Amino acid sequence: MITSEQIRAARAFLRISVVEASKISGVGVATIKRLEAQEGVPSVHVRTLELLESAFNKLGIEFIGTPSNGPGVRFKQHD
């Protein structure tokens, strides 16, 4: 599960707006704003988090750690 902080960080790494993140992921603008305003694992359907995580992964973001142990983001390592 990804956290609200990771969602904010991923968007910041990519320098994309909430509107752009919405278009890329298929998750509504209002939903992304609500998720980013929370702390920890957001209270939302798992599928919503999966859509966001998948979209960010395709843009080169890797989510690291767990919600309780060092959650973060980084650009994917290229072999």
All heavy atoms as a GROMACS GRO file, in nm:
protein
  602
    1MET      N    1   0.084  -0.119   0.000
    1MET     CA    2   0.000   0.000   0.000
    1MET      C    3   0.088   0.125   0.000
    1MET      O    4   0.187   0.130   0.071
    1MET     CB    5  -0.077  -0.001   0.130
    1MET     CG    6  -0.226  -0.003   0.137
    1MET     SD    7  -0.328  -0.007  -0.003
    1MET     CE    8  -0.362  -0.180  -0.007
    2ILE      N    9   0.053   0.222  -0.078
    2ILE     CA   10   0.128   0.347  -0.079
    2ILE      C   11   0.061   0.448   0.014
    2ILE      O   12  -0.057   0.438   0.043
    2ILE     CB   13   0.144   0.403  -0.222
    2ILE    CG1   14   0.009   0.434  -0.286
    2ILE    CG2   15   0.226   0.309  -0.308
    2ILE    CD1   16   0.018   0.504  -0.421
    3THR      N   17   0.139   0.543   0.059
    3THR     CA   18   0.089   0.643   0.154
    3THR      C   19   0.060   0.776   0.083
    3THR      O   20   0.106   0.799  -0.029
    3THR     CB   21   0.192   0.669   0.266
    3THR    OG1   22   0.307   0.732   0.209
    3THR    CG2   23   0.230   0.541   0.338
    4SER      N   24  -0.012   0.859   0.152
    4SER     CA   25  -0.041   0.994   0.100
    4SER      C   26   0.088   1.070   0.074
    4SER      O   27   0.100   1.142  -0.026
    4SER     CB   28  -0.128   1.070   0.200
    4SER     OG   29  -0.253   1.009   0.211
    5GLU      N   30   0.182   1.056   0.165
    5GLU     CA   31   0.310   1.126   0.150
    5GLU      C   32   0.383   1.079   0.024
    5GLU      O   33   0.446   1.159  -0.046
    5GLU     CB   34   0.398   1.102   0.274
    5GLU     CG   35   0.343   1.163   0.401
    5GLU     CD   36   0.238   1.077   0.473
    5GLU    OE1   37   0.208   0.965   0.428
    5GLU    OE2   38   0.184   1.123   0.576
    6GLN      N   39   0.375   0.949  -0.006
    6GLN     CA   40   0.439   0.896  -0.126
    6GLN      C   41   0.371   0.949  -0.253
    6GLN      O   42   0.439   0.975  -0.353
    6GLN     CB   43   0.438   0.744  -0.126
    6GLN     CG   44   0.536   0.683  -0.027
    6GLN     CD   45   0.522   0.534  -0.019
    6GLN    OE1   46   0.416   0.483   0.017
    6GLN    NE2   47   0.629   0.463  -0.054
    7ILE      N   48   0.241   0.963  -0.248
    7ILE     CA   49   0.168   1.018  -0.364
    7ILE      C   50   0.213   1.161  -0.389
    7ILE      O   51   0.245   1.198  -0.502
    7ILE     CB   52   0.016   1.010  -0.341
    7ILE    CG1   53  -0.030   0.864  -0.333
    7ILE    CG2   54  -0.059   1.084  -0.453
    7ILE    CD1   55  -0.171   0.846  -0.282
    8ARG      N   56   0.218   1.241  -0.283
    8ARG     CA   57   0.264   1.381  -0.298
    8ARG      C   58   0.407   1.386  -0.350
    8ARG      O   59   0.440   1.464  -0.440
    8ARG     CB   60   0.256   1.454  -0.163
    8ARG     CG   61   0.116   1.487  -0.119
    8ARG     CD   62   0.115   1.584  -0.002
    8ARG     NE   63   0.188   1.537   0.115
    8ARG     CZ   64   0.136   1.469   0.217
    8ARG    NH1   65   0.008   1.438   0.217
    8ARG    NH2   66   0.210   1.434   0.319
    9ALA      N   67   0.494   1.300  -0.294
    9ALA     CA   68   0.635   1.300  -0.334
    9ALA      C   69   0.652   1.256  -0.480
    9ALA      O   70   0.731   1.316  -0.553
    9ALA     CB   71   0.714   1.208  -0.242
   10ALA      N   72   0.578   1.155  -0.521
   10ALA     CA   73   0.589   1.107  -0.659
   10ALA      C   74   0.549   1.218  -0.757
   10ALA      O   75   0.617   1.241  -0.857
   10ALA     CB   76   0.500   0.984  -0.679
   11ARG      N   77   0.441   1.286  -0.725
   11ARG     CA   78   0.396   1.395  -0.812
   11ARG      C   79   0.499   1.507  -0.816
   11ARG      O   80   0.528   1.564  -0.923
   11ARG     CB   81   0.260   1.445  -0.764
   11ARG     CG   82   0.180   1.512  -0.871
   11ARG     CD   83   0.036   1.529  -0.833
   11ARG     NE   84   0.015   1.602  -0.710
   11ARG     CZ   85   0.030   1.732  -0.694
   11ARG    NH1   86   0.068   1.807  -0.796
   11ARG    NH2   87   0.008   1.789  -0.578
   12ALA      N   88   0.559   1.536  -0.702
   12ALA     CA   89   0.661   1.641  -0.694
   12ALA      C   90   0.786   1.601  -0.774
   12ALA      O   91   0.842   1.684  -0.847
   12ALA     CB   92   0.698   1.669  -0.550
   13PHE      N   93   0.830   1.475  -0.763
   13PHE     CA   94   0.946   1.427  -0.839
   13PHE      C   95   0.923   1.446  -0.988
   13PHE      O   96   1.014   1.484  -1.061
   13PHE     CB   97   0.969   1.278  -0.811
   13PHE     CG   98   1.068   1.248  -0.703
   13PHE    CD1   99   1.076   1.323  -0.588
   13PHE    CD2  100   1.154   1.140  -0.716
   13PHE    CE1  101   1.167   1.293  -0.489
   13PHE    CE2  102   1.245   1.109  -0.617
   13PHE     CZ  103   1.252   1.186  -0.504
   14LEU      N  104   0.802   1.416  -1.032
   14LEU     CA  105   0.768   1.424  -1.174
   14LEU      C  106   0.732   1.564  -1.220
   14LEU      O  107   0.721   1.590  -1.339
   14LEU     CB  108   0.652   1.328  -1.206
   14LEU     CG  109   0.683   1.180  -1.188
   14LEU    CD1  110   0.554   1.099  -1.193
   14LEU    CD2  111   0.782   1.134  -1.293
   15ARG      N  112   0.712   1.653  -1.122
   15ARG     CA  113   0.673   1.791  -1.150
   15ARG      C  114   0.546   1.797  -1.235
   15ARG      O  115   0.540   1.867  -1.337
   15ARG     CB  116   0.786   1.867  -1.217
   15ARG     CG  117   0.907   1.882  -1.129
   15ARG     CD  118   1.015   1.959  -1.196
   15ARG     NE  119   1.130   1.969  -1.105
   15ARG     CZ  120   1.243   2.023  -1.137
   15ARG    NH1  121   1.261   2.076  -1.256
   15ARG    NH2  122   1.341   2.029  -1.050
   16ILE      N  123   0.447   1.718  -1.191
   16ILE     CA  124   0.319   1.721  -1.261
   16ILE      C  125   0.209   1.772  -1.168
   16ILE      O  126   0.217   1.756  -1.046
   16ILE     CB  127   0.281   1.582  -1.318
   16ILE    CG1  128   0.267   1.477  -1.207
   16ILE    CG2  129   0.379   1.537  -1.424
   16ILE    CD1  130   0.213   1.344  -1.254
   17SER      N  131   0.109   1.833  -1.225
   17SER     CA  132  -0.003   1.886  -1.148
   17SER      C  133  -0.100   1.775  -1.110
   17SER      O  134  -0.092   1.663  -1.162
   17SER     CB  135  -0.077   1.991  -1.231
   17SER     OG  136  -0.144   1.928  -1.339
   18VAL      N  137  -0.192   1.808  -1.023
   18VAL     CA  138  -0.297   1.713  -0.985
   18VAL      C  139  -0.379   1.678  -1.109
   18VAL      O  140  -0.417   1.562  -1.129
   18VAL     CB  141  -0.387   1.770  -0.873
   18VAL    CG1  142  -0.504   1.679  -0.845
   18VAL    CG2  143  -0.307   1.792  -0.746
   19VAL      N  144  -0.405   1.776  -1.194
   19VAL     CA  145  -0.482   1.752  -1.316
   19VAL      C  146  -0.409   1.653  -1.406
   19VAL      O  147  -0.469   1.559  -1.460
   19VAL     CB  148  -0.511   1.886  -1.390
   19VAL    CG1  149  -0.572   1.860  -1.527
   19VAL    CG2  150  -0.601   1.974  -1.306
   20GLU      N  151  -0.278   1.671  -1.422
   20GLU     CA  152  -0.200   1.578  -1.505
   20GLU      C  153  -0.199   1.438  -1.443
   20GLU      O  154  -0.214   1.339  -1.515
   20GLU     CB  155  -0.057   1.628  -1.520
   20GLU     CG  156  -0.046   1.752  -1.608
   20GLU     CD  157   0.092   1.814  -1.603
   20GLU    OE1  158   0.141   1.845  -1.493
   20GLU    OE2  159   0.150   1.831  -1.712
   21ALA      N  160  -0.183   1.429  -1.312
   21ALA     CA  161  -0.185   1.300  -1.243
   21ALA      C  162  -0.320   1.231  -1.262
   21ALA      O  163  -0.327   1.109  -1.280
   21ALA     CB  164  -0.154   1.317  -1.095
   22SER      N  165  -0.425   1.309  -1.262
   22SER     CA  166  -0.560   1.256  -1.283
   22SER      C  167  -0.574   1.198  -1.423
   22SER      O  168  -0.625   1.087  -1.441
   22SER     CB  169  -0.663   1.366  -1.260
   22SER     OG  170  -0.793   1.321  -1.294
   23LYS      N  171  -0.528   1.272  -1.522
   23LYS     CA  172  -0.538   1.226  -1.661
   23LYS      C  173  -0.458   1.098  -1.682
   23LYS      O  174  -0.500   1.007  -1.752
   23LYS     CB  175  -0.488   1.334  -1.757
   23LYS     CG  176  -0.583   1.450  -1.771
   23LYS     CD  177  -0.527   1.555  -1.864
   23LYS     CE  178  -0.618   1.677  -1.870
   23LYS     NZ  179  -0.559   1.785  -1.950
   24ILE      N  180  -0.341   1.091  -1.623
   24ILE     CA  181  -0.252   0.976  -1.640
   24ILE      C  182  -0.306   0.852  -1.569
   24ILE      O  183  -0.298   0.741  -1.622
   24ILE     CB  184  -0.111   1.010  -1.586
   24ILE    CG1  185  -0.047   1.117  -1.674
   24ILE    CG2  186  -0.023   0.886  -1.580
   24ILE    CD1  187   0.072   1.186  -1.611
   25SER      N  188  -0.364   0.870  -1.450
   25SER     CA  189  -0.406   0.757  -1.368
   25SER      C  190  -0.552   0.718  -1.383
   25SER      O  191  -0.591   0.606  -1.352
   25SER     CB  192  -0.380   0.788  -1.220
   25SER     OG  193  -0.465   0.894  -1.177
   26GLY      N  194  -0.635   0.813  -1.426
   26GLY     CA  195  -0.779   0.786  -1.432
   26GLY      C  196  -0.848   0.809  -1.299
   26GLY      O  197  -0.966   0.780  -1.284
   27VAL      N  198  -0.775   0.861  -1.202
   27VAL     CA  199  -0.831   0.893  -1.070
   27VAL      C  200  -0.871   1.040  -1.071
   27VAL      O  201  -0.795   1.125  -1.119
   27VAL     CB  202  -0.728   0.865  -0.957
   27VAL    CG1  203  -0.781   0.908  -0.822
   27VAL    CG2  204  -0.689   0.718  -0.957
   28GLY      N  205  -0.988   1.072  -1.020
   28GLY     CA  206  -1.038   1.208  -1.023
   28GLY      C  207  -0.952   1.308  -0.949
   28GLY      O  208  -0.885   1.274  -0.850
   29VAL      N  209  -0.954   1.432  -0.996
   29VAL     CA  210  -0.878   1.541  -0.935
   29VAL      C  211  -0.914   1.556  -0.788
   29VAL      O  212  -0.826   1.565  -0.701
   29VAL     CB  213  -0.901   1.674  -1.011
   29VAL    CG1  214  -0.840   1.791  -0.936
   29VAL    CG2  215  -0.843   1.666  -1.152
   30ALA      N  216  -1.043   1.561  -0.758
   30ALA     CA  217  -1.087   1.580  -0.619
   30ALA      C  218  -1.039   1.464  -0.531
   30ALA      O  219  -1.001   1.485  -0.415
   30ALA     CB  220  -1.239   1.592  -0.612
   31THR      N  221  -1.038   1.344  -0.586
   31THR     CA  222  -0.993   1.227  -0.509
   31THR      C  223  -0.844   1.239  -0.479
   31THR      O  224  -0.802   1.214  -0.365
   31THR     CB  225  -1.021   1.096  -0.586
   31THR    OG1  226  -1.162   1.086  -0.606
   31THR    CG2  227  -0.971   0.975  -0.509
   32ILE      N  228  -0.764   1.276  -0.577
   32ILE     CA  229  -0.620   1.290  -0.554
   32ILE      C  230  -0.594   1.398  -0.450
   32ILE      O  231  -0.512   1.379  -0.358
   32ILE     CB  232  -0.544   1.320  -0.685
   32ILE    CG1  233  -0.555   1.201  -0.780
   32ILE    CG2  234  -0.398   1.354  -0.657
   32ILE    CD1  235  -0.499   1.224  -0.919
   33LYS      N  236  -0.662   1.510  -0.459
   33LYS     CA  237  -0.646   1.617  -0.360
   33LYS      C  238  -0.681   1.567  -0.220
   33LYS      O  239  -0.612   1.598  -0.122
   33LYS     CB  240  -0.731   1.738  -0.396
   33LYS     CG  241  -0.677   1.816  -0.513
   33LYS     CD  242  -0.765   1.937  -0.542
   33LYS     CE  243  -0.710   2.018  -0.658
   33LYS     NZ  244  -0.790   2.138  -0.686
   34ARG      N  245  -0.790   1.490  -0.211
   34ARG     CA  246  -0.832   1.437  -0.080
   34ARG      C  247  -0.728   1.340  -0.026
   34ARG      O  248  -0.693   1.344   0.092
   34ARG     CB  249  -0.968   1.368  -0.094
   34ARG     CG  250  -1.022   1.314   0.037
   34ARG     CD  251  -1.165   1.263   0.024
   34ARG     NE  252  -1.188   1.174  -0.090
   34ARG     CZ  253  -1.163   1.043  -0.090
   34ARG    NH1  254  -1.111   0.985   0.016
   34ARG    NH2  255  -1.188   0.970  -0.196
   35LEU      N  256  -0.675   1.254  -0.112
   35LEU     CA  257  -0.573   1.158  -0.069
   35LEU      C  258  -0.447   1.228  -0.021
   35LEU      O  259  -0.388   1.191   0.080
   35LEU     CB  260  -0.538   1.063  -0.184
   35LEU     CG  261  -0.649   0.973  -0.237
   35LEU    CD1  262  -0.598   0.890  -0.352
   35LEU    CD2  263  -0.704   0.886  -0.128
   36GLU      N  264  -0.405   1.330  -0.095
   36GLU     CA  265  -0.283   1.401  -0.059
   36GLU      C  266  -0.298   1.481   0.070
   36GLU      O  267  -0.199   1.510   0.135
   36GLU     CB  268  -0.240   1.492  -0.174
   36GLU     CG  269  -0.184   1.416  -0.292
   36GLU     CD  270  -0.122   1.506  -0.397
   36GLU    OE1  271  -0.128   1.630  -0.383
   36GLU    OE2  272  -0.068   1.452  -0.496
   37ALA      N  273  -0.419   1.513   0.108
   37ALA     CA  274  -0.444   1.590   0.230
   37ALA      C  275  -0.440   1.502   0.356
   37ALA      O  276  -0.429   1.552   0.467
   37ALA     CB  277  -0.578   1.662   0.223
   38GLN      N  278  -0.444   1.371   0.337
   38GLN     CA  279  -0.444   1.278   0.450
   38GLN      C  280  -0.300   1.244   0.489
   38GLN      O  281  -0.205   1.286   0.424
   38GLN     CB  282  -0.518   1.149   0.412
   38GLN     CG  283  -0.665   1.171   0.381
   38GLN     CD  284  -0.735   1.043   0.341
   38GLN    OE1  285  -0.700   0.934   0.386
   38GLN    NE2  286  -0.835   1.055   0.255
   39GLU      N  287  -0.287   1.168   0.596
   39GLU     CA  288  -0.156   1.118   0.639
   39GLU      C  289  -0.159   0.967   0.641
   39GLU      O  290  -0.263   0.906   0.668
   39GLU     CB  291  -0.121   1.171   0.778
   39GLU     CG  292  -0.092   1.320   0.779
   39GLU     CD  293  -0.045   1.369   0.915
   39GLU    OE1  294   0.008   1.287   0.992
   39GLU    OE2  295  -0.063   1.486   0.942
   40GLY      N  296  -0.046   0.905   0.611
   40GLY     CA  297  -0.039   0.760   0.613
   40GLY      C  298  -0.110   0.699   0.493
   40GLY      O  299  -0.126   0.761   0.389
   41VAL      N  300  -0.153   0.573   0.511
   41VAL     CA  301  -0.226   0.504   0.405
   41VAL      C  302  -0.365   0.567   0.397
   41VAL      O  303  -0.439   0.566   0.494
   41VAL     CB  304  -0.237   0.353   0.431
   41VAL    CG1  305  -0.321   0.286   0.323
   41VAL    CG2  306  -0.099   0.289   0.438
   42PRO      N  307  -0.399   0.625   0.282
   42PRO     CA  308  -0.527   0.693   0.272
   42PRO      C  309  -0.645   0.598   0.278
   42PRO      O  310  -0.636   0.483   0.239
   42PRO     CB  311  -0.521   0.765   0.138
   42PRO     CG  312  -0.408   0.707   0.064
   42PRO     CD  313  -0.321   0.635   0.160
   43SER      N  314  -0.752   0.650   0.327
   43SER     CA  315  -0.877   0.578   0.339
   43SER      C  316  -0.950   0.585   0.205
   43SER      O  317  -1.017   0.684   0.176
   43SER     CB  318  -0.955   0.646   0.451
   43SER     OG  319  -1.072   0.589   0.477
   44VAL      N  320  -0.929   0.482   0.122
   44VAL     CA  321  -0.984   0.480  -0.013
   44VAL      C  322  -0.984   0.335  -0.062
   44VAL      O  323  -0.917   0.250  -0.005
   44VAL     CB  324  -0.898   0.571  -0.106
   44VAL    CG1  325  -0.762   0.515  -0.129
   44VAL    CG2  326  -0.967   0.600  -0.237
   45HIS      N  327  -1.056   0.309  -0.169
   45HIS     CA  328  -1.056   0.175  -0.227
   45HIS      C  329  -0.914   0.139  -0.272
   45HIS      O  330  -0.842   0.223  -0.327
   45HIS     CB  331  -1.149   0.167  -0.349
   45HIS     CG  332  -1.293   0.178  -0.315
   45HIS    ND1  333  -1.363   0.077  -0.256
   45HIS    CD2  334  -1.381   0.280  -0.330
   45HIS    CE1  335  -1.489   0.114  -0.236
   45HIS    NE2  336  -1.502   0.239  -0.280
   46VAL      N  337  -0.877   0.016  -0.250
   46VAL     CA  338  -0.744  -0.032  -0.288
   46VAL      C  339  -0.720  -0.009  -0.437
   46VAL      O  340  -0.610   0.028  -0.478
   46VAL     CB  341  -0.728  -0.182  -0.253
   46VAL    CG1  342  -0.599  -0.239  -0.310
   46VAL    CG2  343  -0.733  -0.202  -0.104
   47ARG      N  344  -0.822  -0.027  -0.519
   47ARG     CA  345  -0.808  -0.010  -0.664
   47ARG      C  346  -0.761   0.132  -0.699
   47ARG      O  347  -0.683   0.150  -0.792
   47ARG     CB  348  -0.941  -0.041  -0.734
   47ARG     CG  349  -0.936  -0.029  -0.883
   47ARG     CD  350  -0.852  -0.141  -0.946
   47ARG     NE  351  -0.846  -0.120  -1.091
   47ARG     CZ  352  -0.736  -0.128  -1.162
   47ARG    NH1  353  -0.622  -0.159  -1.106
   47ARG    NH2  354  -0.738  -0.107  -1.291
   48THR      N  355  -0.806   0.231  -0.625
   48THR     CA  356  -0.765   0.370  -0.650
   48THR      C  357  -0.615   0.386  -0.629
   48THR      O  358  -0.545   0.446  -0.712
   48THR     CB  359  -0.843   0.467  -0.559
   48THR    OG1  360  -0.983   0.449  -0.582
   48THR    CG2  361  -0.804   0.611  -0.583
   49LEU      N  362  -0.564   0.328  -0.521
   49LEU     CA  363  -0.420   0.335  -0.495
   49LEU      C  364  -0.342   0.257  -0.600
   49LEU      O  365  -0.234   0.300  -0.642
   49LEU     CB  366  -0.389   0.282  -0.355
   49LEU     CG  367  -0.444   0.364  -0.239
   49LEU    CD1  368  -0.409   0.298  -0.106
   49LEU    CD2  369  -0.394   0.506  -0.243
   50GLU      N  370  -0.398   0.145  -0.645
   50GLU     CA  371  -0.332   0.066  -0.749
   50GLU      C  372  -0.322   0.145  -0.880
   50GLU      O  373  -0.220   0.139  -0.949
   50GLU     CB  374  -0.406  -0.065  -0.771
   50GLU     CG  375  -0.394  -0.163  -0.657
   50GLU     CD  376  -0.483  -0.285  -0.671
   50GLU    OE1  377  -0.576  -0.286  -0.755
   50GLU    OE2  378  -0.459  -0.382  -0.595
   51LEU      N  379  -0.428   0.218  -0.914
   51LEU     CA  380  -0.426   0.301  -1.036
   51LEU      C  381  -0.317   0.407  -1.029
   51LEU      O  382  -0.243   0.428  -1.125
   51LEU     CB  383  -0.562   0.366  -1.058
   51LEU     CG  384  -0.674   0.276  -1.105
   51LEU    CD1  385  -0.808   0.350  -1.099
   51LEU    CD2  386  -0.648   0.226  -1.247
   52LEU      N  387  -0.308   0.473  -0.914
   52LEU     CA  388  -0.206   0.577  -0.897
   52LEU      C  389  -0.066   0.517  -0.900
   52LEU      O  390   0.023   0.567  -0.970
   52LEU     CB  391  -0.228   0.652  -0.766
   52LEU     CG  392  -0.342   0.752  -0.767
   52LEU    CD1  393  -0.378   0.794  -0.626
   52LEU    CD2  394  -0.307   0.873  -0.851
   53GLU      N  395  -0.047   0.408  -0.827
   53GLU     CA  396   0.085   0.345  -0.822
   53GLU      C  397   0.128   0.299  -0.962
   53GLU      O  398   0.242   0.322  -1.004
   53GLU     CB  399   0.084   0.227  -0.726
   53GLU     CG  400   0.220   0.163  -0.707
   53GLU     CD  401   0.225   0.061  -0.597
   53GLU    OE1  402   0.122   0.033  -0.533
   53GLU    OE2  403   0.335   0.007  -0.574
   54SER      N  404   0.039   0.238  -1.035
   54SER     CA  405   0.069   0.191  -1.170
   54SER      C  406   0.106   0.307  -1.262
   54SER      O  407   0.203   0.299  -1.338
   54SER     CB  408  -0.051   0.115  -1.226
   54SER     OG  409  -0.028   0.076  -1.358
   55ALA      N  410   0.030   0.414  -1.256
   55ALA     CA  411   0.057   0.531  -1.341
   55ALA      C  412   0.193   0.591  -1.309
   55ALA      O  413   0.271   0.622  -1.400
   55ALA     CB  414  -0.053   0.636  -1.322
   56PHE      N  415   0.224   0.605  -1.180
   56PHE     CA  416   0.354   0.661  -1.142
   56PHE      C  417   0.467   0.567  -1.181
   56PHE      O  418   0.574   0.611  -1.222
   56PHE     CB  419   0.358   0.693  -0.993
   56PHE     CG  420   0.277   0.814  -0.954
   56PHE    CD1  421   0.189   0.809  -0.847
   56PHE    CD2  422   0.288   0.934  -1.022
   56PHE    CE1  423   0.114   0.920  -0.810
   56PHE    CE2  424   0.214   1.046  -0.986
   56PHE     CZ  425   0.128   1.039  -0.879
   57ASN      N  426   0.446   0.436  -1.167
   57ASN     CA  427   0.548   0.338  -1.208
   57ASN      C  428   0.581   0.353  -1.356
   57ASN      O  429   0.698   0.349  -1.394
   57ASN     CB  430   0.501   0.195  -1.182
   57ASN     CG  431   0.508   0.152  -1.038
   57ASN    OD1  432   0.450   0.051  -1.001
   57ASN    ND2  433   0.577   0.225  -0.953
   58LYS      N  434   0.478   0.371  -1.438
   58LYS     CA  435   0.500   0.386  -1.583
   58LYS      C  436   0.579   0.512  -1.616
   58LYS      O  437   0.645   0.520  -1.718
   58LYS     CB  438   0.366   0.388  -1.656
   58LYS     CG  439   0.299   0.252  -1.661
   58LYS     CD  440   0.164   0.258  -1.727
   58LYS     CE  441   0.098   0.121  -1.720
   58LYS     NZ  442  -0.041   0.125  -1.766
   59LEU      N  443   0.572   0.610  -1.526
   59LEU     CA  444   0.646   0.735  -1.546
   59LEU      C  445   0.785   0.732  -1.483
   59LEU      O  446   0.855   0.832  -1.480
   59LEU     CB  447   0.565   0.853  -1.491
   59LEU     CG  448   0.434   0.880  -1.564
   59LEU    CD1  449   0.354   0.987  -1.491
   59LEU    CD2  450   0.461   0.922  -1.708
   60GLY      N  451   0.823   0.615  -1.429
   60GLY     CA  452   0.959   0.599  -1.378
   60GLY      C  453   0.975   0.611  -1.228
   60GLY      O  454   1.088   0.617  -1.178
   61ILE      N  455   0.865   0.614  -1.155
   61ILE     CA  456   0.872   0.625  -1.009
   61ILE      C  457   0.862   0.487  -0.945
   61ILE      O  458   0.778   0.406  -0.983
   61ILE     CB  459   0.759   0.715  -0.954
   61ILE    CG1  460   0.776   0.859  -1.003
   61ILE    CG2  461   0.750   0.709  -0.802
   61ILE    CD1  462   0.898   0.930  -0.950
   62GLU      N  463   0.947   0.462  -0.847
   62GLU     CA  464   0.944   0.338  -0.770
   62GLU      C  465   0.908   0.373  -0.626
   62GLU      O  466   0.968   0.464  -0.568
   62GLU     CB  467   1.080   0.270  -0.776
   62GLU     CG  468   1.088   0.141  -0.702
   62GLU     CD  469   1.224   0.074  -0.715
   62GLU    OE1  470   1.319   0.137  -0.767
   62GLU    OE2  471   1.236  -0.041  -0.672
   63PHE      N  472   0.812   0.303  -0.571
   63PHE     CA  473   0.773   0.323  -0.432
   63PHE      C  474   0.854   0.226  -0.347
   63PHE      O  475   0.859   0.107  -0.377
   63PHE     CB  476   0.623   0.300  -0.414
   63PHE     CG  477   0.540   0.403  -0.484
   63PHE    CD1  478   0.499   0.386  -0.614
   63PHE    CD2  479   0.505   0.521  -0.419
   63PHE    CE1  480   0.425   0.482  -0.681
   63PHE    CE2  481   0.432   0.619  -0.484
   63PHE     CZ  482   0.391   0.599  -0.614
   64ILE      N  483   0.918   0.278  -0.243
   64ILE     CA  484   1.005   0.195  -0.160
   64ILE      C  485   0.957   0.196  -0.015
   64ILE      O  486   0.883   0.284   0.026
   64ILE     CB  487   1.152   0.242  -0.169
   64ILE    CG1  488   1.165   0.388  -0.126
   64ILE    CG2  489   1.205   0.222  -0.311
   64ILE    CD1  490   1.309   0.438  -0.119
   65GLY      N  491   1.003   0.096   0.060
   65GLY     CA  492   0.966   0.085   0.200
   65GLY      C  493   0.823   0.035   0.215
   65GLY      O  494   0.760  -0.010   0.120
   66THR      N  495   0.776   0.044   0.338
   66THR     CA  496   0.639   0.007   0.370
   66THR      C  497   0.577   0.126   0.444
   66THR      O  498   0.651   0.213   0.491
   66THR     CB  499   0.632  -0.117   0.460
   66THR    OG1  500   0.690  -0.086   0.588
   66THR    CG2  501   0.705  -0.236   0.398
   67PRO      N  502   0.445   0.127   0.457
   67PRO     CA  503   0.383   0.239   0.529
   67PRO      C  504   0.439   0.260   0.670
   67PRO      O  505   0.445   0.372   0.719
   67PRO     CB  506   0.235   0.202   0.533
   67PRO     CG  507   0.216   0.120   0.410
   67PRO     CD  508   0.343   0.040   0.398
   68SER      N  509   0.486   0.152   0.733
   68SER     CA  510   0.536   0.164   0.870
   68SER      C  511   0.688   0.163   0.880
   68SER      O  512   0.744   0.178   0.988
   68SER     CB  513   0.479   0.052   0.957
   68SER     OG  514   0.518  -0.074   0.904
   69ASN      N  515   0.756   0.145   0.767
   69ASN     CA  516   0.902   0.135   0.771
   69ASN      C  517   0.966   0.200   0.648
   69ASN      O  518   0.984   0.138   0.545
   69ASN     CB  519   0.946  -0.012   0.781
   69ASN     CG  520   1.095  -0.027   0.798
   69ASN    OD1  521   1.165   0.068   0.833
   69ASN    ND2  522   1.144  -0.146   0.774
   70GLY      N  523   0.998   0.326   0.660
   70GLY     CA  524   1.072   0.397   0.557
   70GLY      C  525   1.002   0.416   0.424
   70GLY      O  526   1.064   0.392   0.320
   71PRO      N  527   0.875   0.457   0.424
   71PRO     CA  528   0.810   0.478   0.294
   71PRO      C  529   0.875   0.593   0.219
   71PRO      O  530   0.913   0.694   0.278
   71PRO     CB  531   0.665   0.511   0.332
   71PRO     CG  532   0.674   0.571   0.468
   71PRO     CD  533   0.790   0.500   0.535
   72GLY      N  534   0.892   0.575   0.089
   72GLY     CA  535   0.951   0.680   0.009
   72GLY      C  536   0.931   0.654  -0.139
   72GLY      O  537   0.862   0.560  -0.178
   73VAL      N  538   0.991   0.738  -0.219
   73VAL     CA  539   0.988   0.721  -0.364
   73VAL      C  540   1.126   0.750  -0.419
   73VAL      O  541   1.205   0.820  -0.356
   73VAL     CB  542   0.885   0.815  -0.432
   73VAL    CG1  543   0.744   0.786  -0.388
   73VAL    CG2  544   0.919   0.961  -0.410
   74ARG      N  545   1.153   0.693  -0.534
   74ARG     CA  546   1.278   0.722  -0.605
   74ARG      C  547   1.255   0.694  -0.752
   74ARG      O  548   1.158   0.628  -0.790
   74ARG     CB  549   1.393   0.638  -0.553
   74ARG     CG  550   1.378   0.490  -0.579
   74ARG     CD  551   1.495   0.413  -0.523
   74ARG     NE  552   1.475   0.270  -0.542
   74ARG     CZ  553   1.537   0.177  -0.474
   74ARG    NH1  554   1.625   0.210  -0.381
   74ARG    NH2  555   1.514   0.051  -0.496
   75PHE      N  556   1.343   0.748  -0.833
   75PHE     CA  557   1.336   0.715  -0.974
   75PHE      C  558   1.387   0.572  -0.990
   75PHE      O  559   1.481   0.531  -0.923
   75PHE     CB  560   1.419   0.812  -1.058
   75PHE     CG  561   1.356   0.948  -1.069
   75PHE    CD1  562   1.409   1.058  -1.003
   75PHE    CD2  563   1.238   0.966  -1.143
   75PHE    CE1  564   1.350   1.183  -1.012
   75PHE    CE2  565   1.178   1.090  -1.152
   75PHE     CZ  566   1.235   1.199  -1.087
   76LYS      N  567   1.323   0.496  -1.078
   76LYS     CA  568   1.362   0.358  -1.101
   76LYS      C  569   1.507   0.350  -1.146
   76LYS      O  570   1.554   0.435  -1.222
   76LYS     CB  571   1.274   0.292  -1.208
   76LYS     CG  572   1.134   0.263  -1.160
   76LYS     CD  573   1.058   0.190  -1.270
   76LYS     CE  574   0.915   0.169  -1.228
   76LYS     NZ  575   0.838   0.103  -1.334
   77GLN      N  576   1.574   0.247  -1.100
   77GLN     CA  577   1.711   0.223  -1.139
   77GLN      C  578   1.713   0.158  -1.277
   77GLN      O  579   1.633   0.069  -1.306
   77GLN     CB  580   1.778   0.127  -1.039
   77GLN     CG  581   1.775   0.176  -0.897
   77GLN     CD  582   1.860   0.302  -0.878
   77GLN    OE1  583   1.970   0.309  -0.930
   77GLN    NE2  584   1.807   0.398  -0.805
   78HIS      N  585   1.798   0.206  -1.365
   78HIS     CA  586   1.812   0.147  -1.498
   78HIS      C  587   1.931   0.054  -1.497
   78HIS      O  588   2.038   0.090  -1.451
   78HIS     CB  589   1.831   0.255  -1.604
   78HIS     CG  590   1.712   0.345  -1.616
   78HIS    ND1  591   1.595   0.304  -1.677
   78HIS    CD2  592   1.690   0.471  -1.573
   78HIS    CE1  593   1.507   0.403  -1.673
   78HIS    NE2  594   1.561   0.506  -1.610
   79ASP      N  595   1.911  -0.065  -1.548
   79ASP     CA  596   2.020  -0.164  -1.552
   79ASP      C  597   2.109  -0.141  -1.670
   79ASP      O  598   2.078  -0.091  -1.770
   79ASP     CB  599   1.964  -0.305  -1.559
   79ASP     CG  600   1.886  -0.337  -1.431
   79ASP    OD1  601   1.924  -0.289  -1.324
   79ASP    OD2  602   1.787  -0.414  -1.442
   0.00000   0.00000   0.00000
